[in-house]
Amino acid sequence: MPYNVIQRPRKGVLDFSETLYWLEASRPVPDASVGRQDMTILIDYGILIPFVMSLFFWTRGIWKESKGDLSLGVGLLIFSALSYLGFPSLAPVSGLPWIFLLLFAVSCVVVSLIRRRKHQPTRLLLIATGICLVLSVGCYVGEKKWDYTSSNSILVIAPYHYAGTWVFDDPRVGLQAEPFVSGIPELIDKLVADAAISNAHDGFRLIFSAQPFPGYQTKVVWRRREAGGNWYYSEKYDQEGWLCPALFKYFRRAPKDIYVKVEAK
């Protein structure tokens, strides 16, 4: 993590932790007014390249009846799907495996229609179309269940004020004094003020989920990716903020919406 504090000092003890915090926090953070750089775009959409290549070789293999191209297309699709499942947070859109399996089936149908004048579609081509359609439906259903399991949870952290900003600890996921930056501290200030929490600087509960839950205070909506993190916007408070990659300690991929509530301990 680019923003991390080694430890939280005990009260009344003078050490170098606060100095280390400010050295870490002085690193540049994303600015909402700055557009994404070319490298960020490449990272965001680079995972699409093997998917597109797999479709290209599959379609060429069908057209030329080349077993080599067909094998390469299937191999690239398997590699792409495994990469997608292993690193879901890197995918710019969800559902890539089932979408490209559906495109595989469509390419079979299109090639069959184009070549229909010369000869009837082969039995093998019809079987391949059916297999792609069945696998596409299976991947779609599986991913919906996967996303539901990941997002259908209510999570709790306990932020507190340290070294001029809001931070939180969560030993379960290996985070200690993890700071909020780039608009999120201001959003937390507004949430705490609305909830009228006294002594919030000493700590409070922040409840959040990708699904609505009773009594949530605000919903933040996904805006864009940047620098490995994600920008979210609260319409209620007209406030935008950046959540660092620690978000993926709690979600497999950045949720479209996050529902938030704060309350006293």
N, C-alpha and C positions, 0 to 999 in steps of 0.2 A: 504494500500500500504506500502511495506517495506521501500521505499525511498520517503519521503515526507517532505516538508518544511512548517512550520506553516504559515509563512507570509514572504513577501519580504520587507526588510526594506526600508524606504524612504531615498533618497540620503542625505547625510550629517547628518544623525541621527545615533548615536551609540547605538546599543542594542545587545541582545543576539541571534538574529535570525541566524546570520552567524555561531555562535558557535553551535547552535542547528542543523544547516544544516550538519556540519561536524560530529557531533555525530551520526546523522542518516545515513550519507553516509559512515561512517566507518564500518557499518555492512557488513558481507561477501556478495559478489555478485557472481553469477555463473561464472565459469571459463571454457572457451571453451575447455581446455585441459583435463578437468575432466569428466569422464563418468557419466551417470545418475545413481543415487543411487536406491536401491531396492524399497524404498518408493515412489520415483517418478514414477517408472515403475508400481507399484501397483495402484497409482492414475490414471495414463494414461490409463491403460487397465482394471481397476476395473469395469468400466461401461459395459464391455463385459460380465461379469459373469452372470448377470440376463438374458441377451439375450441367452447365451448358455444354461443356465438351462431351459429356456422356451422351447427351441427347443428339449431338452432331454425329458422333461415331455410330450410334444406334441407327439413326435415320440413313446414313450412308451405307451401313451394312445391309439394311433391308433393301435399299435401292439396288445395290450392286450384288446382293446375295453373297456377301463376304462374311465368312465365319470369324475372321480375324477382327474386323471392325465391330461386329456384334459382341464378341467377347470383350473387346476393349471398352465398348459402351457400357456393358453390364458391370465390368470391373470398376470403372470410374463412378458409376452410380452407387455401388456398394461402398466404395471408399468415401464418397461424398456424404452418404447417409450416416456412416459411422462418425465422420467428422462433425456432422450436424448434431448427432446425439451426444457426442463427447463434449462439444463446446457450443451449447445452444445459445449462450449469451452473445456469440459472434454473429449469429444469423440476423440479417436486416429484416427479414420477414419470417413468420412461422409457417410450417406446413410444407417445406421444400421437398421432402421425400415423396409425399403423396401427390404433390403437384407435378413433379417431373415423371413419376410413374404414369400419371394420367396423360402427360404429353407423349410418353413413349407409346401408349395405346393409340393416341390420336395420330402419331406419325405412321403407325402401321396402317391405320384406316386410310389416311391420305395417300400413301404410296400405293395401296391396293386399288384405290379409285383411279389414280393416274395411270396405272399399268393395266387397268381392266380391259382396255381395247386389245391388248396383245395376248393376254392369257388370264385365266381365272386365278384369284388369290390362292396360294398354296395352303394346305392344311396346317402346316407349321406356322404360317403367318397368322392365321386365325387363332391358333392356340396361344401364340405369343401375345396377341391382343387381349384375349381373355385373361391370361395370367397377370398382365400389367393392370388391368381393371380391378381384378380381385385384390392384388397387392396394394393398389392405390386406396381402395376402400378400407382395407385392413390398417394401413398406415394412418389414414385419417382418423379412424375410430380410436386407434391406440394413442395418437398424439393428443386427442381431445381428453382422454382419460388421464394421460400424463400431465397435461396442463392443469386439469381440474384438481388432481392430487397435490400438485405443487402450490396452487394458488388458494385452495380452499382451507386456509389456516389463519388463525388470528395470532399475531406475534406481538411480543412485548419487549421493550428495552427500557432502560432507566437513565435518561440523560441527566447530566449535572453540569454546572458551570465551572470551567477551569481555564486559567490563562486567557481570559477575555472572550471565550467562545463556548458553545455547547459541545460536549463530548459524551461518549458513553462506553461502558465496558460490556463485553459479552464473552466470557470465557468459553462458552459452548462452541463458538465459531472462531476462537482465537483472536478476538479483538480486545484491545485495552486502550482506554482514553482515545478512542477513535473520534476525531473532530468532524463536525458538520461545517461545510464551507460554501461559499458562492451562492448566497441567497437563502440557504436553508436556515441559518441562525435567525435571520429576520422573520422567516415564516414561523419558527418555533416561538419567538417572542410574541407574535400575534396570537398564536394558539394558547400560550400560557396566560396572556392577558385576558383572553375571552373566557378561559376556564377559571379565572380568579384564583390561581394557585399561589398561596403564600409560601415564602421560602423556597421557591422553585429552584433557585441556584444550588440548593443542597441536594436536589434530585426530585424527579417526578416520574410517573409512568407514561410512556408513549406507546399507544396501542395502534397497530397498523395491519392492514390486510389488503389483498388484491380483490377481495369481494366485499360488498357493503355489509355492515353489521349495525345493530341497533345503537343509536346515540353517537355515531361518528360526527366529528366536527366539520371536516372538510374533505373534499376529494381532490387529489392532485392528478393531473392528466399528463401523460407522456408527450413530450414535444419533439425531442431529437437526441441522437447520440453525440458524444464528444469526449475525446481524450479517455476512452475506456469507460466513461460514466454516462449518465443520462440526465437530461434536463426535464423537469416537471413543472407544471403550472397550476396554481390554485386560483380559480376564478373568484371564489369568495373573498380572498384577500388580495387579489390582483398581484400575486407574488410568484416569481419564477425562481427556481433553485436547482442546483446540480447535485445529484447523488453519485458518489464515487463508486468504484467497482465492488466495494463492500456490500452493495445491494445484492450481489449474486451469492452472498453467504446465506441469503434468505429466500431467493427466488431463482429458478433455473434460467429464466430470461426476464428482462425488464417488463413488468406488468404495464398494460395500457393505462390502468387507473390504480391508484393506491388510496385507500380510505384511512383517515387518521383521526385519532382522538387522544387528548392528554388529560391526565387526572392526577390528583395528589396521591402520594404513597400511603 
